[in-house]
Amino acid sequence: MDYLVIIEETNTGFSAYAPDLPGCIATGKTLDITRKRMREAVAFHIEGLRLEGLPVPEPRSQAVFFDLGVSGAVAGERRVETLYDIKTFAQKAGIAPSTARVYAHRYGIGRKLGRGWVFTEADIKALPGVGNEPKASGPPRRRVTAAASSKTRRKASKTLTRVENA
């Protein structure tokens, strides 16, 4: 699970909180110390919920940047996304990395970045059986059957094939 953590600069250092985990906060004099303490705070908070038998909330918060124009009005916005490499994406989706490459092409998910692929949470949800709505698997699957001719009975290397819709 990926929880959004907000880190703000204060007069004395930094402060962090997780909107999806009420009461989970951390502070520190430097950004690195605050991040380290927040990682510990999130783990401690979730452990405490589990020990008390309380449900661990699902992460739901998202971050959005608003681009302000010269006049100060909102000119646009962009959502902050976590990018996963192919190995992490495959692990989160419960598939093999080689299958992730095939799915990237089949379902039009992920983006080629340099020599590798990157994926987002939306890409994970776009996979059949993972998101809310299963995605169509494309054209109907085909079954290939061998049609033997008199020559192919004698020479297996010259077997003819016929394609049928399943």
N, C-alpha and C positions, 0 to 999 in steps of 0.2 A: 504494500500500500504506500502511496506517495502522498504525504501531507504537505500542504502549503505552509510555509513558515515566513512570516513577515519580520524583517529586521529593520529597526529604525535607529537613527542616530539621535542621541540625547545629549544634554549638557555635560554629563559625566562619562559618556561612553556609548554603549549600544544596548538596545532592548529588543527582545524577540518574543513572538507568540505564534501559536498555531490556532487559526480560527476554528478548526474542526475539533480541537481538543481544549474545551473551555478550562481555564485555570492553568494551562501548561505554558509557562513563561520562563525566560532566562535573561540574565543581564551580564555585561562584562565591559571591561575598559577598552578592549580591542574587538574588532570584527571576528578575528579567529577564535578568541576566547569565548565570545558570545555564541558563535556557531557550534563550538565543541560542547558548551554547556547546554545548548538547545537540543543537540543530538541526545545527550544524556537525559535531559528532561522529558523528551518524547518517549524514550524507552522506559523510563521510570514511571511515567504517567500511564502508559499502556499496561505495564506489568501490574500496577496498582489496581487498574480497572479489572483485569483478569482475576487477580487474587480476591477481589471483593465480589466476583461473580457478576459484574456489570458488563453490558455490551460495549465493545470497542466501536466507536462511531466510524462509519465509512468516510473517507475523505471526499468532500464535495466542493470545497472552495476552489476558485480559479482566480488567476491574476490577469489583469488587463491593463495595458498602457494606453493612455489617451494622448494623442499627438495634438498639441495646441498650435494653431496657426498664428500668424503675426498679430492678428487682432485679439488673440486670447481665447477665441472660440475653439471648440473641439473640431479639428480638421479630419480626424480619423482615429482609429483604435486598432490595436493588435493584441492578440491573446498571447500570453506567455505559455509556451509548451515545453514539456520535458521531452528531450530527444533521446531515444534508446538506440544503442548499437544493435546489430542483428542478433548477437548472442543473448543480450538481455531481453530483447523483444521476444525471441523464441522461448526463453524461459518463462516470461510472463504469460505468453499465449499457450504454453504447454505443448509446443511443437519443436521439431528439430530445426537447427539453423538452416540446413539445406532446404527444408520445407518452407521456411520463411521466405527464401529467395523466390521459390516457385509461387507462393501466395502473393508476393509483391507484384509479380507480373500478372497473375491471374485476376486478382481483385483490384489492381491499380492502387495499391497502398504503398506507403513508404516513399522515400526520396533517395535518389542516388546522390551521394556526397563524397566527392573525391573518388577513392577506390572502393568505398564501402557504401552501405545503406544505413539510413536513419529512419526511425519509426516514432510515432506518437501514440498517446492513449487512444485517440480516435481510430488509429489503424488497428489497434487490438480489438476495439469494439466492432470494427467492420468485418472481422472474420466470422464465418458461419459458426453458430453455436456458442460464440463468445459474447457478442453484443445482444441488444434487445431484439433485433429483427434479423433472422438469418438472411444472408445475402444469397441471391441466386447463383448457382454454380456455373452459369454460362450455358453453352449449347448442350443438348442432350448427349449423354455418354454414348459411345459407340462400341459395339462388340465386333471383333474381327474373327471370322471363321474361315477355315481352310476349305477350299472347293477343289477336290481332287479330279484331275483329268487323267486320261490314260497314260500320258507321258509322266505325270507327277507321281503316279503309283510306282513307276519304275525308278524315277529319280526324285528323291525327297528334296533335293536342293532347288527344284523348279516348281515348288508348290505355289499355286495361285491363291490369292486371298480375295475375299469379298467382304465389304463393309456393310453392316446392317445397323439400323437404329435400334437401340435397346428399348 
